[in-house]
Amino acid sequence: GAAGTIALTLVPYEAAAAPEDLAAALKTILGDKQLQNGRVKIEIPPLADNGNSVPCKVSVDSPMTPEDHVKAIHLILARNPRPWAISVFPARDAPAAWFETRIRLAASQRLMAVAVMNDDSFWNGAVDVVVSVSACVDGS
C-alpha cells in the first residue's frame, strides 16, 4: 500500500519555539496563500504521560482522485524547538492520505497539520495536547 508508518524522533530542548519560528514554518508552507480550517484530522492522546514518544495519526479527507488529491501533509509542533516536524507526500495513486508516527513533545502544546491539495488550497486541523510531568522526583 501507499500509506505506511514513518518513525520520527525530535530532540526536546528546555526552550520552546519562538513565535517567529512558527510563523516562518507556516510562511514557508503557505507562501501568500490562505489557510482554511477543515479536512485534516489529527489523532493523538489529549494527555501524554510522557512526551518522549507520543503516537500520532494525521489524515486528510480527500477522495485521492486526479481531480482532488493531497500533494503534501506537514505536521507543525508549536512549542518544539523546531516546529516543522515532518512532511509527507502521499503517492498519487494512494487510496487515502494519512500517516502514523511517534513524536516527541517538548511541552504541552498545540499541534497543527497542514494539507496541500492539488488545486493549491491549504487546509488544516489542530489539536491541543497536555504533557504531564511525573510526580516522582529522584525515585521518590
C-alpha positions in Angstrom: 0.0 0.0 0.0 1.0 3.6 -0.5 0.3 4.6 3.1 2.7 3.4 5.8 4.3 4.2 9.1 7.0 6.7 9.4 9.2 6.9 12.5 10.2 10.3 13.7 12.1 11.5 16.8 12.5 15.1 17.8 15.1 16.1 20.4 13.5 18.2 23.1 15.1 21.4 24.5 14.1 23.4 27.5 13.1 26.4 25.4 10.0 26.3 23.2 10.0 27.5 19.7 9.9 31.3 19.3 6.7 32.7 17.7 8.8 33.8 14.7 10.0 30.1 14.1 6.4 29.0 14.0 5.4 31.9 11.7 8.4 31.1 9.4 7.4 27.4 9.1 3.9 28.4 8.2 5.1 31.1 5.7 7.4 28.5 4.0 4.5 26.1 3.6 1.8 28.7 2.7 3.6 31.4 0.9 0.9 34.1 0.3 -2.0 31.6 0.3 -4.8 31.4 2.9 -5.1 28.6 5.4 -8.6 27.1 5.6 -10.0 25.1 8.5 -11.1 21.5 8.0 -10.4 18.4 6.0 -7.4 17.5 8.3 -7.7 15.3 11.4 -5.0 14.7 14.0 -5.5 11.7 16.3 -3.3 11.9 19.4 -4.0 11.2 23.0 -5.1 14.5 24.6 -3.0 13.7 27.7 0.5 12.3 27.3 2.1 11.0 30.5 5.5 11.2 28.8 6.3 13.4 25.9 9.2 11.3 24.7 7.2 9.1 22.3 3.6 10.0 21.6 1.6 8.1 18.9 0.1 10.4 16.3 -2.0 9.8 13.2 -2.8 12.5 10.6 -5.4 12.0 7.9 -6.9 14.2 5.2 -10.4 14.0 3.9 -9.8 13.5 0.2 -11.0 11.0 -2.5 -7.4 10.9 -3.8 -8.7 11.2 -7.4 -6.8 13.0 -10.2 -9.2 15.9 -9.7 -9.0 16.1 -5.9 -5.9 14.8 -4.1 -3.4 15.6 -1.4 0.1 16.7 -2.6 1.7 17.1 0.9 0.9 16.9 4.6 3.0 18.9 7.1 3.0 18.5 10.9 3.8 21.6 13.0 4.5 21.3 16.7 4.1 24.9 18.1 6.3 24.6 21.2 9.0 22.3 20.0 12.4 23.9 19.2 12.0 23.0 15.6 8.3 23.5 14.9 8.2 21.9 11.4 8.3 18.3 12.4 7.6 16.2 9.3 6.3 16.5 5.8 4.7 13.5 4.0 4.0 13.3 0.3 1.3 10.7 -0.5 1.6 8.7 -3.7 -0.7 9.9 -6.5 -2.4 6.5 -6.6 -2.7 6.2 -2.8 -6.2 5.2 -1.8 -6.1 7.6 1.2 -3.9 10.4 2.5 -2.6 9.6 6.0 0.4 8.7 8.1 1.2 7.5 11.6 4.3 8.3 13.6 5.5 8.8 17.1 6.5 12.3 18.1 8.5 13.8 20.9 6.8 16.8 22.5 8.9 19.2 24.5 5.9 20.6 26.4 2.1 20.8 26.4 1.2 22.4 23.1 -1.0 22.8 20.0 -0.2 20.5 17.1 -1.2 21.7 13.6 -1.3 19.7 10.4 -1.5 21.4 7.0 -2.6 19.6 3.9 -1.6 21.0 0.5 -4.1 20.0 -2.2 -3.6 19.6 -5.9 -5.6 22.9 -6.5 -3.1 24.7 -4.3 -5.6 25.1 -1.5 -4.3 24.7 2.1 -6.4 23.0 4.8 -5.5 22.5 8.4 -6.5 20.7 11.6 -5.2 21.4 15.1 -5.4 19.7 18.5 -4.0 20.6 21.9 -2.0 18.0 23.9 -1.2 18.2 27.6 2.2 16.6 28.5 2.2 15.7 32.2 5.3 15.7 34.3 5.9 12.8 36.6 5.2 13.5 40.3 8.1 11.2 41.2 11.5 13.0 41.6 14.8 11.2 42.5 13.0 7.9 42.8 10.5 9.1 45.5 
